[in-house]
């Protein structure tokens, strides 16, 4: 398994955005006695939310680059299934089992893009899992692990899969 993540990108989860918004509300209610205006706090909250969106955009772009490495890869979405429910590990990362079943007569390598979503269907994170040397006529498992800390009701789906 190899999850794709952009190097040097600070990850900011939805919880951090909520904290900033609560601080903004507190500062507004307190009259901003430290000289900070509500618009300063709102600007900081907007910046943080934008950064979180930028991290997701970066992960999505990196997933696209990973798929570009699979020249002449065949669509194999119907050969990949996600198993079980999404779980949150001790580090706060969402995980789900991905299984590729190779129907061909030779070993194949699969690249699988797994999208993690909230219960409303909003994209939270995306990763690419590579399953090398899936034996002919057999299946192989890997674990897709989110790049970001996620919480709540998280679901996962196979966005796309190719084999080469």
N, CA, C and O of each residue as an XYZ file, in Angstrom:
656
protein
N       0.838     -1.178      0.000
C       0.000      0.000      0.000
C       0.878      1.234      0.000
O       1.904      1.283      0.679
N       0.469      2.225     -0.764
C       1.164      3.507     -0.680
C       0.153      4.620     -0.852
O      -0.379      4.822     -1.943
N      -0.111      5.340      0.222
C      -0.995      6.502      0.143
C      -0.212      7.676     -0.398
O       0.967      7.830     -0.078
N      -0.825      8.488     -1.192
C      -0.153      9.629     -1.792
C      -0.397     10.853     -0.922
O      -1.526     11.135     -0.521
N       0.668     11.565     -0.642
C       0.518     12.804      0.104
C       1.542     13.787     -0.417
O       2.665     13.416     -0.757
N       1.150     15.020     -0.474
C       2.036     16.055     -0.986
C       3.094     16.375      0.058
O       2.749     16.627      1.213
N       4.380     16.375     -0.311
C       5.431     16.671      0.650
C       5.349     18.117      1.130
O       5.084     19.038      0.356
N       5.583     18.287      2.431
C       5.646     19.634      2.993
C       4.300     20.305      3.172
O       4.246     21.501      3.459
N       3.211     19.570      3.010
C       1.895     20.179      3.144
C       1.409     19.955      4.566
O       1.359     18.818      5.034
N       1.050     21.031      5.255
C       0.514     20.938      6.599
C      -0.933     20.504      6.499
O      -1.705     21.076      5.730
N      -1.298     19.508      7.261
C      -2.660     19.018      7.220
C      -3.487     19.718      8.278
O      -3.078     19.829      9.434
N      -4.640     20.183      7.874
C      -5.550     20.852      8.781
C      -6.890     20.165      8.665
O      -7.493     20.148      7.592
N      -7.353     19.607      9.745
C      -8.613     18.880      9.724
C      -9.791     19.791      9.981
O      -9.626     20.961     10.328
N     -10.988     19.243      9.808
C     -12.197     20.021     10.045
C     -12.273     20.519     11.482
O     -12.851     21.576     11.734
N     -11.695     19.772     12.440
C     -11.716     20.192     13.836
C     -10.974     21.499     14.042
O     -11.403     22.333     14.840
N      -9.858     21.693     13.329
C      -9.089     22.923     13.467
C      -9.880     24.117     12.961
O      -9.804     25.206     13.529
N     -10.631     23.912     11.901
C     -11.464     24.994     11.371
C     -12.523     25.355     12.394
O     -12.805     26.534     12.604
N     -13.118     24.348     13.036
C     -14.136     24.614     14.054
C     -13.551     25.393     15.219
O     -14.200     26.297     15.743
N     -12.320     25.052     15.637
C     -11.674     25.772     16.733
C     -11.477     27.237     16.365
O     -11.753     28.122     17.175
N     -11.006     27.497     15.160
C     -10.798     28.875     14.726
C     -12.119     29.635     14.705
O     -12.181     30.795     15.112
N     -13.174     28.980     14.230
C     -14.470     29.642     14.194
C     -14.983     29.931     15.599
O     -15.584     30.979     15.835
N     -14.752     29.006     16.539
C     -15.149     29.262     17.927
C     -14.349     30.415     18.515
O     -14.896     31.247     19.239
N     -13.063     30.469     18.211
C     -12.241     31.590     18.679
C     -12.731     32.902     18.087
O     -12.727     33.935     18.757
N     -13.151     32.857     16.837
C     -13.674     34.070     16.201
C     -14.932     34.542     16.908
O     -15.103     35.734     17.161
N     -15.811     33.601     17.225
C     -17.036     33.951     17.930
C     -16.711     34.503     19.314
O     -17.303     35.495     19.739
N     -15.774     33.867     20.020
C     -15.380     34.336     21.354
C     -14.802     35.737     21.301
O     -15.112     36.572     22.150
N     -13.960     35.999     20.306
C     -13.361     37.325     20.178
C     -14.419     38.376     19.876
O     -14.356     39.492     20.391
N     -15.379     38.025     19.054
C     -16.441     38.981     18.727
C     -17.286     39.282     19.956
O     -17.658     40.431     20.195
N     -17.593     38.232     20.745
C     -18.412     38.425     21.933
C     -17.655     39.187     23.021
O     -18.256     39.925     23.802
N     -16.347     39.006     23.068
C     -15.537     39.680     24.081
C     -15.217     41.115     23.696
O     -14.557     41.821     24.458
N     -15.657     41.549     22.564
C     -15.416     42.921     22.132
C     -14.024     43.132     21.584
O     -13.629     44.271     21.335
N     -13.279     42.079     21.394
C     -11.942     42.168     20.796
C     -11.081     43.159     21.550
O     -10.532     44.089     20.959
N     -10.962     42.965     22.853
C     -10.209     43.907     23.675
C      -8.716     43.902     23.381
O      -8.018     44.823     23.806
N      -8.199     42.909     22.675
C      -6.759     42.885     22.383
C      -6.407     43.643     21.108
O      -5.263     43.590     20.657
N      -7.356     44.337     20.532
C      -7.090     45.099     19.310
C      -7.400     44.328     18.046
O      -7.357     44.891     16.952
N      -7.714     43.041     18.175
C      -8.080     42.234     17.019
C      -9.534     42.511     16.681
O     -10.402     42.476     17.553
N      -9.788     42.783     15.431
C     -11.167     43.048     15.013
C     -11.823     41.760     14.572
O     -11.134     40.811     14.198
N     -13.145     41.710     14.608
C     -13.831     40.510     14.112
C     -13.453     40.184     12.672
O     -13.400     39.013     12.298
N     -13.193     41.200     11.863
C     -12.829     40.907     10.471
C     -11.443     40.276     10.389
O     -11.193     39.470      9.493
N     -10.517     40.631     11.324
C      -9.205     39.982     11.364
C      -9.359     38.492     11.664
O      -8.729     37.651     11.022
N     -10.203     38.179     12.645
C     -10.416     36.797     13.034
C     -11.119     36.043     11.913
O     -10.761     34.903     11.614
N     -12.107     36.661     11.298
C     -12.816     36.024     10.189
C     -11.856     35.755      9.035
O     -11.940     34.719      8.377
N     -10.951     36.689      8.797
C      -9.964     36.513      7.731
C      -9.050     35.330      8.037
O      -8.726     34.547      7.144
N      -8.634     35.197      9.301
C      -7.778     34.073      9.698
C      -8.534     32.755      9.540
O      -7.968     31.767      9.070
N      -9.809     32.737      9.930
C     -10.618     31.524      9.795
C     -10.774     31.154      8.324
O     -10.679     29.981      7.963
N     -11.011     32.140      7.488
C     -11.159     31.897      6.056
C      -9.865     31.353      5.467
O      -9.888     30.456      4.625
N      -8.731     31.900      5.914
C      -7.428     31.457      5.435
C      -7.185     30.002      5.812
O      -6.701     29.219      4.994
N      -7.523     29.635      7.063
C      -7.335     28.269      7.515
C      -8.233     27.310      6.742
O      -7.793     26.232      6.343
N      -9.478     27.693      6.531
C     -10.399     26.853      5.757
C      -9.885     26.686      4.335
O      -9.972     25.597      3.767
N      -9.354     27.750      3.762
C      -8.806     27.697      2.411
C      -7.610     26.759      2.362
O      -7.451     26.006      1.402
N      -6.760     26.798      3.400
C      -5.588     25.924      3.457
C      -6.014     24.465      3.505
O      -5.411     23.621      2.842
N      -7.062     24.155      4.293
C      -7.566     22.785      4.368
C      -8.046     22.336      2.998
O      -7.776     21.204      2.595
N      -8.753     23.199      2.271
C      -9.198     22.876      0.923
C      -8.027     22.698     -0.015
O      -8.070     21.857     -0.913
N      -6.974     23.484      0.182
C      -5.777     23.374     -0.642
C      -5.078     22.047     -0.439
O      -4.538     21.477     -1.388
N      -5.080     21.547      0.796
C      -4.483     20.250      1.084
C      -5.216     19.151      0.337
O      -4.589     18.256     -0.230
N      -6.546     19.214      0.333
C      -7.344     18.225     -0.385
C      -7.092     18.326     -1.885
O      -6.965     17.309     -2.568
N      -7.020     19.545     -2.394
C      -6.747     19.736     -3.825
C      -5.377     19.170     -4.182
O      -5.200     18.579     -5.247
N      -4.412     19.353     -3.288
C      -3.070     18.835     -3.521
C      -3.073     17.307     -3.547
O      -2.421     16.698     -4.396
N      -3.806     16.688     -2.620
C      -3.896     15.226     -2.591
C      -4.577     14.704     -3.848
O      -4.170     13.681     -4.398
N      -5.606     15.399     -4.304
C      -6.316     14.997     -5.515
C      -5.408     15.109     -6.735
O      -5.408     14.230     -7.598
N      -4.638     16.185     -6.805
C      -3.697     16.357     -7.921
C      -2.624     15.270     -7.894
O      -2.247     14.746     -8.941
N      -2.139     14.934     -6.718
C      -1.121     13.893     -6.596
C      -1.686     12.534     -7.016
O      -0.983     11.733     -7.632
N      -2.945     12.274     -6.686
C      -3.585     11.028     -7.124
C      -3.633     10.971     -8.651
O      -3.386      9.921     -9.244
N      -3.949     12.098     -9.285
C      -3.959     12.161    -10.746
C      -2.594     11.870    -11.335
O      -2.483     11.172    -12.342
N      -1.545     12.408    -10.705
C      -0.173     12.146    -11.193
C       0.173     10.662    -11.065
O       0.826     10.092    -11.940
N      -0.269     10.041     -9.968
C       0.007      8.622     -9.768
C      -0.647      7.787    -10.874
O      -0.055      6.827    -11.367
N      -1.862      8.157    -11.257
C      -2.547      7.428    -12.333
C      -1.880      7.671    -13.675
O      -1.908      6.797    -14.541
N      -1.284      8.835    -13.866
C      -0.572      9.118    -15.110
C       0.612      8.174    -15.304
O       1.029      7.931    -16.436
N       1.163      7.634    -14.196
C       2.289      6.698    -14.278
C       1.859      5.355    -14.878
O       2.701      4.598    -15.360
N       0.576      5.058    -14.853
C       0.073      3.801    -15.385
C      -0.292      3.969    -16.848
O      -1.472      3.985    -17.200
N       0.698      4.092    -17.687
C       0.478      4.224    -19.124
C      -0.196      2.952    -19.648
O       0.190      1.837    -19.295
N      -1.182      3.139    -20.473
C      -1.923      2.026    -21.075
C      -2.601      1.120    -20.046
O      -2.890     -0.041    -20.336
N      -2.852      1.643    -18.860
C      -3.560      0.864    -17.852
C      -5.011      0.681    -18.266
O      -5.619      1.578    -18.848
N      -5.556     -0.484    -17.963
C      -6.936     -0.784    -18.304
C      -7.850     -0.479    -17.123
O      -7.479     -0.696    -15.970
N      -9.039      0.020    -17.415
C     -10.014      0.298    -16.379
C     -10.318     -1.006    -15.642
O     -10.719     -1.994    -16.258
N     -10.126     -1.003    -14.329
C     -10.340     -2.213    -13.537
C     -11.219     -1.937    -12.321
O     -11.161     -2.656    -11.324
N     -12.023     -0.902    -12.414
C     -12.851     -0.511    -11.273
C     -13.741     -1.660    -10.801
O     -13.953     -1.826     -9.600
N     -14.264     -2.456    -11.743
C     -15.136     -3.569    -11.359
C     -14.367     -4.747    -10.747
O     -14.983     -5.691    -10.255
N     -13.029     -4.702    -10.771
C     -12.208     -5.765    -10.198
C     -11.728     -5.421     -8.784
O     -10.998     -6.196     -8.166
N     -12.143     -4.257     -8.278
C     -11.708     -3.811     -6.950
C     -12.927     -3.559     -6.077
O     -13.892     -2.918     -6.495
N     -12.864     -4.074     -4.865
C     -13.939     -3.878     -3.889
C     -13.334     -3.374     -2.582
O     -12.212     -3.725     -2.218
N     -14.100     -2.548     -1.894
C     -13.710     -2.124     -0.555
C     -14.447     -3.014      0.427
O     -15.645     -3.262      0.284
N     -13.721     -3.491      1.424
C     -14.314     -4.421      2.371
C     -14.541     -3.823      3.733
O     -13.713     -3.075      4.252
N     -15.654     -4.159      4.293
C     -15.944     -3.720      5.651
C     -16.208     -2.238      5.753
O     -16.259     -1.510      4.762
N     -16.372     -1.828      6.975
C     -16.678     -0.436      7.266
C     -15.381      0.354      7.419
O     -14.347     -0.202      7.791
N     -15.442      1.625      7.136
C     -14.301      2.506      7.368
C     -14.100      2.615      8.872
O     -15.052      2.835      9.622
N     -12.854      2.460      9.306
C     -12.529      2.618     10.723
C     -11.547      3.768     10.876
O     -10.853      4.138      9.930
N     -11.500      4.320     12.062
C     -10.544      5.381     12.380
C      -9.473      4.753     13.266
O      -9.789      4.218     14.329
N      -8.205      4.811     12.841
C      -7.126      4.204     13.615
C      -6.709      5.111     14.775
O      -7.277      6.186     14.963
N      -5.725      4.676     15.544
C      -5.307      5.419     16.743
C      -4.717      6.789     16.420
O      -4.654      7.657     17.291
N      -4.287      6.988     15.180
C      -3.742      8.289     14.764
C      -4.828      9.197     14.184
O      -4.542     10.315     13.754
N      -6.076      8.712     14.174
C      -7.171      9.522     13.637
C      -7.328      9.419     12.129
O      -8.081     10.190     11.535
N      -6.639      8.493     11.508
C      -6.727      8.319     10.055
C      -7.788      7.288      9.725
O      -7.899      6.267     10.404
N      -8.564      7.544      8.695
C      -9.577      6.597      8.240
C      -8.892      5.492      7.453
O      -7.991      5.757      6.656
N      -9.317      4.253      7.676
C      -8.758      3.119      6.945
C      -9.882      2.227      6.439
O     -10.951      2.133      7.042
N      -9.606      1.573      5.308
C     -10.546      0.610      4.736
C      -9.744     -0.386      3.905
O      -8.745     -0.027      3.282
N     -10.194     -1.651      3.902
C      -9.523     -2.691      3.124
C      -9.946     -2.591      1.667
O     -11.129     -2.442      1.361
N      -8.968     -2.674      0.773
C      -9.212     -2.704     -0.675
C      -8.734     -4.054     -1.188
O      -7.630     -4.495     -0.870
N      -9.579     -4.711     -1.989
C      -9.233     -6.017     -2.546
C      -9.330     -5.954     -4.060
O     -10.365     -5.592     -4.619
N      -8.221     -6.318     -4.718
C      -8.199     -6.406     -6.186
C      -8.231     -7.884     -6.558
O      -7.444     -8.681     -6.047
N      -9.149     -8.237     -7.451
C      -9.254     -9.610     -7.938
C      -8.854     -9.619     -9.409
O      -9.507     -8.994    -10.244
N      -7.782    -10.327     -9.713
C      -7.199    -10.351    -11.047
C      -7.786    -11.498    -11.874
O      -7.504    -12.664    -11.600
N      -8.603    -11.172    -12.888
C      -9.227    -12.228    -13.696
C      -8.348    -12.717    -14.855
O      -8.761    -13.598    -15.609
N      -7.159    -12.161    -15.002
C      -6.321    -12.507    -16.155
C      -5.447    -13.724    -15.862
O      -5.478    -14.274    -14.762
N      -4.671    -14.132    -16.860
C      -3.797    -15.302    -16.727
C      -2.359    -14.921    -16.380
O      -1.462    -15.760    -16.458
N      -2.135    -13.669    -16.000
C      -0.797    -13.217    -15.601
C      -0.918    -12.260    -14.412
O      -1.951    -11.618    -14.223
N       0.136    -12.173    -13.625
C       0.145    -11.253    -12.477
C       0.022     -9.813    -12.986
O       0.590     -9.465    -14.021
N      -0.711     -8.993    -12.265
C      -0.948     -7.603    -12.657
C      -0.753     -6.678    -11.456
O      -0.840     -7.098    -10.302
N      -0.492     -5.420    -11.757
C      -0.379     -4.380    -10.736
C      -1.577     -3.451    -10.874
O      -1.960     -3.071    -11.981
N      -2.162     -3.091     -9.740
C      -3.347     -2.238     -9.710
C      -3.031     -0.927     -9.002
O      -2.281     -0.902     -8.027
N      -3.608      0.152     -9.498
C      -3.619      1.445     -8.808
C      -5.087      1.751     -8.541
O      -5.914      1.752     -9.453
N      -5.395      2.010     -7.267
C      -6.781      2.205     -6.850
C      -6.898      3.541     -6.122
O      -6.207      3.777     -5.131
N      -7.768      4.405     -6.614
C      -8.038      5.668     -5.939
C      -9.243      5.470     -5.027
O     -10.329      5.109     -5.481
N      -9.038      5.711     -3.736
C     -10.096      5.591     -2.747
C     -10.429      6.996     -2.249
O      -9.552      7.736     -1.804
N     -11.707      7.349     -2.331
C     -12.181      8.643     -1.836
C     -12.881      8.434     -0.500
O     -13.742      7.564     -0.368
N     -12.505      9.236      0.483
C     -13.165      9.226      1.789
C     -14.139     10.397      1.816
O     -13.781     11.518      1.452
N     -15.371     10.136      2.247
C     -16.432     11.155      2.238
C     -17.141     11.206      3.582
O     -17.144     10.236      4.340
N     -17.749     12.369      3.863
C     -18.580     12.470      5.056
C     -19.965     11.937      4.725
O     -20.234     11.573      3.581
N     -20.851     11.890      5.725
C     -22.176     11.303      5.492
C     -23.008     12.102      4.495
O     -23.984     11.587      3.949
N     -22.627     13.365      4.252
C     -23.312     14.179      3.253
C     -22.764     13.992      1.852
O     -23.256     14.608      0.907
N     -21.739     13.140      1.706
C     -21.154     12.890      0.396
C     -20.031     13.837      0.015
O     -19.520     13.763     -1.103
N     -19.632     14.732      0.925
C     -18.550     15.673      0.641
C     -17.197     14.975      0.717
O     -16.941     14.201      1.639
N     -16.345     15.248     -0.245
C     -15.015     14.644     -0.294
C     -14.153     15.192      0.835
O     -13.972     16.404      0.952
N     -13.614     14.287      1.676
C     -12.743     14.667      2.787
C     -11.276     14.442      2.466
O     -10.417     15.231      2.860
N     -10.992     13.356      1.743
C      -9.604     13.010      1.416
C      -9.622     11.986      0.290
O     -10.632     11.323      0.057
N      -8.513     11.864     -0.394
C      -8.373     10.867     -1.446
C      -6.965     10.296     -1.387
O      -6.004     11.028     -1.149
N      -6.840      8.990     -1.604
C      -5.545      8.320     -1.594
C      -5.476      7.345     -2.762
O      -6.501      6.919     -3.295
N      -4.265      7.002     -3.147
C      -4.064      5.963     -4.154
C      -3.303      4.830     -3.497
O      -2.260      5.035     -2.875
N      -3.842      3.633     -3.645
C      -3.223      2.420     -3.121
C      -2.726      1.632     -4.320
O      -3.450      1.467     -5.302
N      -1.491      1.143     -4.244
C      -0.929      0.305     -5.299
C      -0.838     -1.126     -4.788
O      -0.279     -1.380     -3.722
N      -1.384     -2.044     -5.546
C      -1.283     -3.470     -5.230
C      -0.402     -4.096     -6.309
O      -0.831     -4.270     -7.449
N       0.814     -4.427     -5.943
C       1.771     -4.993     -6.886
C       1.615     -6.504     -6.981
O       1.310     -7.181     -6.000
N       1.834     -7.013     -8.194
C       1.889     -8.454     -8.429
C       0.702     -9.222     -7.867
O       0.869    -10.179     -7.111
N      -0.499     -8.794     -8.244
C      -1.694     -9.555     -7.868
C      -1.675    -10.810     -8.739
O      -1.697    -10.707     -9.966
N      -1.635    -12.001     -8.119
C      -1.495    -13.235     -8.902
C      -2.650    -13.466     -9.878
O      -3.774    -13.019     -9.651
N      -2.352    -14.162    -10.948
C      -3.369    -14.505    -11.956
C      -4.490    -15.304    -11.301
O      -4.237    -16.246    -10.551
N      -5.724    -14.919    -11.591
C      -6.877    -15.632    -11.071
C      -7.032    -15.579     -9.560
O      -7.737    -16.407     -8.983
N      -6.390    -14.625     -8.916
C      -6.437    -14.548     -7.455
C      -6.695    -13.108     -6.999
O      -6.788    -12.184     -7.807
N      -6.807    -12.952     -5.695
C      -7.063    -11.631     -5.113
C      -5.939    -11.254     -4.155
O      -5.227    -12.108     -3.626
N      -5.808     -9.957     -3.953
C      -4.809     -9.441     -3.013
C      -5.418     -8.239     -2.301
O      -6.143     -7.446     -2.903
N      -5.114     -8.115     -1.009
C      -5.650     -7.031     -0.186
C      -4.590     -5.983      0.111
O      -3.392     -6.263      0.120
N      -5.061     -4.780      0.351
C      -4.227     -3.674      0.836
C      -5.122     -2.811      1.721
O      -6.343     -2.964      1.721
N      -4.513     -1.919      2.461
C      -5.280     -1.011      3.302
C      -5.115      0.402      2.776
O      -3.999      0.897      2.623
N      -6.244      1.046      2.503
C      -6.230      2.460      2.117
C      -6.319      3.265      3.408
O      -7.192      3.016      4.239
N      -5.415      4.230      3.576
C      -5.345      5.032      4.804
C      -5.354      6.499      4.409
O      -4.557      6.930      3.575
N      -6.251      7.258      5.006
C      -6.356      8.677      4.663
C      -5.064      9.414      4.986
O      -4.320      9.020      5.884
N      -4.809     10.478      4.254
C      -3.659     11.340      4.507
C      -3.914     12.262      5.687
O      -2.986     12.684      6.377
N      -5.171     12.564      5.904
C      -5.568     13.539      6.912
C      -6.279     12.855      8.067
O      -6.802     11.749      7.926
N      -6.291     13.520      9.201
C      -7.069     13.064     10.341
C      -8.537     13.319     10.023
O      -8.923     14.439      9.688
N      -9.348     12.278     10.128
C     -10.778     12.380      9.837
C     -11.562     11.887     11.046
O     -11.051     11.105     11.848
N     -12.785     12.341     11.171
C     -13.627     11.887     12.273
C     -15.083     11.867     11.819
O     -15.426     12.350     10.741
N     -15.913     11.303     12.660
C     -17.335     11.249     12.346
C     -17.666     10.054     11.487
O     -16.932      9.066     11.451
N     -18.789     10.161     10.795
C     -19.272      9.109      9.910
C     -18.553      9.217      8.574
O     -18.954     10.010      7.722
N     -17.502      8.437      8.377
C     -16.709      8.479      7.151
C     -17.032      7.252      6.307
O     -17.070      6.131      6.814
N     -17.261      7.472      5.030
C     -17.464      6.375      4.088
C     -16.336      6.403      3.068
O     -15.591      7.378      2.977
N     -16.217      5.332      2.308
C     -15.173      5.259      1.280
C     -15.753      4.629      0.024
O     -16.651      3.789      0.086
N     -15.223      5.051     -1.115
C     -15.619      4.434     -2.380
C     -14.422      4.402     -3.318
O     -13.481      5.185     -3.187
N     -14.485      3.471     -4.271
C     -13.447      3.366     -5.297
C     -13.795      4.399     -6.365
O     -14.783      4.253     -7.084
N     -12.979      5.439     -6.459
C     -13.205      6.472     -7.451
C     -12.784      5.976     -8.835
O     -13.469      6.218     -9.829
N     -11.655      5.283     -8.881
C     -11.182      4.691    -10.129
C     -10.104      3.662     -9.814
O      -9.472      3.704     -8.758
N      -9.911      2.752    -10.735
C      -8.891      1.717    -10.586
C      -8.418      1.309    -11.981
O      -9.213      1.209    -12.916
N      -7.120      1.077    -12.101
C      -6.542      0.595    -13.350
C      -5.599     -0.557    -13.033
O      -5.088     -0.682    -11.920
N      -5.383     -1.397    -14.047
C      -4.383     -2.462    -13.900
C      -3.442     -2.415    -15.089
O      -3.813     -2.042    -16.202
N      -2.227     -2.802    -14.812
C      -1.205     -2.817    -15.863
C      -0.415     -4.108    -15.773
O       0.500     -4.329    -16.566
